[in-house]
Amino acid sequence: MKVPFLDLKRQYESIKEEINEAIQTVLESQQFILGPQVEEFERRIANYCNAKHAIGVASGTDALLLSLKASGISGGVVTTPFTFFATAGAIHNAGATPIFADIEPDTYNIDAEEVKKLLGSKSNKMIRAIIPVHLFGQAADMDAIMKIAEEHDLVVIEDAAQAIGEEYNGKKVGSMSIGCFSFFPSKNLGGYGDGGLITTNDDELADKIRTLRMHGAKPKYYHHVIGYNTRLDTIQAAILAVKLNHLEEWTTKRRDNARFYSKALSDITEDELELPQIAEGRKHIFNQYTIRVKNGRRDNLKEFLEGQGISTAIYYPLPLHLQPCFSFLGYKRGDFPVAEEASKEVLSLPVYPDLEREEREYVVKKILEFFEVEKDVQ
Ligand SMILES: Cc1ncc(COP(=O)(O)O)c(C=O)c1O
């Protein structure tokens, strides 16, 4: 049996007519730039995320960039070294400096205690903001982070690229501070190309972001700031609006797949395999189902599964403080041991909503086989 890591064609087949019709509507209207579908989608997402404003932009990366620019952040921005590159790339491109803090071993999210330590050190007077990342679809410890931010007068920007719909103590991600979302095709709400969005409850900030995404013009052709060209495409907004109708159902299926894996793999001892942990007050929307393979066997398991037709992925093989492009920041191996260890052990399994029952059973069967555990899977 072949089990792809992600098969978006299946999802498309299930909503083909609605999608094609939505695209056709935009083609007929010819309003490709900030057409009415963008505003309508923004309104719906603001509502879904319990935020006052939602502003569509061209990607999750640009959502981070514009949030930083609109907040006037230069100096240091604390974030996690265990995230997709864009989090730190956007900080640098906004003219600020990424300052890393290690992660929690169980959630892979930034460790608030490590952030506190950083702020306690004299050399870090230049810190202006924190970007927690809700990695794999699980919210970072927002209460702890918001408290630190309040005490030190810091801006908080949630990188919610992987976490649309996730909740922290009943609050939607993106509603607690400035939220940055990505509609990259593999996300839980993914477009057919790039797309992103920013949520905020701050009227003035929303206005600044809207101006920045249109070259800084307000009104058109009058520029008080130098902005960017980064708008959510109308065709993407039309596609995303169709998909938003299915998001809750898809999230439920992802969580169901995750529950299945966690139950079926629970007989493998913890010193061989660690399963994803859901921290208190979180829901986890499982953009990724990520296991930890101990004793240096992660690559062996990956290879074994590949040989059985099962595709898996490693998010992320090299933490950001060790990326060659960030060598100028002066970090070295050993600086963030928890992130470094995670990068050697993590393995993400197929968890998308269209995964067939037989496929997830096959994945489990093969993992049990690798660890030589006998169990009936169903
Ligand atoms: C954590 C995180 N931040 C930022 C991004 C950037 O989003 P995009 O690819 O839409 O630019 C992504 C995803 O790709 C991501 O996973």
The ligand as a Tripos MOL2 file, in Angstrom:
@<TRIPOS>MOLECULE
LIG
   16    16     1     0     0
SMALL
NO_CHARGES

@<TRIPOS>ATOM
      1 C1          5.2860   28.5210   11.5340 C.3       1 LIG1
      2 C2          5.2110   29.1640   10.1910 C.ar      1 LIG1
      3 N1          5.4500   30.4860   10.0770 N.ar      1 LIG1
      4 C3          5.3590   31.1090    8.9010 C.ar      1 LIG1
      5 C4          5.0500   30.4370    7.7440 C.ar      1 LIG1
      6 C5          5.0400   31.1730    6.4620 C.3       1 LIG1
      7 O1          3.8660   31.0830    5.7600 O.3       1 LIG1
      8 P1          3.8560   31.2030    4.1750 P.3       1 LIG1
      9 O2          4.4230   29.9600    3.6030 O.co2     1 LIG1
     10 O3          2.4050   31.3800    3.8510 O.co2     1 LIG1
     11 O4          4.6530   32.4030    3.8070 O.co2     1 LIG1
     12 C6          4.7940   29.0600    7.8150 C.ar      1 LIG1
     13 C7          4.3810   28.2230    6.6830 C.2       1 LIG1
     14 O5          4.7060   28.0600    5.6440 O.2       1 LIG1
     15 C8          4.8930   28.4040    9.0640 C.ar      1 LIG1
     16 O6          4.6730   27.0940    9.1690 O.3       1 LIG1
@<TRIPOS>BOND
     1     1     2 1
     2     2     3 ar
     3     2    15 ar
     4     3     4 ar
     5     4     5 ar
     6     5     6 1
     7     5    12 ar
     8     6     7 1
     9     7     8 1
    10     8     9 2
    11     8    10 1
    12     8    11 1
    13    12    13 1
    14    12    15 ar
    15    13    14 2
    16    15    16 1
@<TRIPOS>SUBSTRUCTURE
     1 LIG1         1 GROUP 0 **** ****
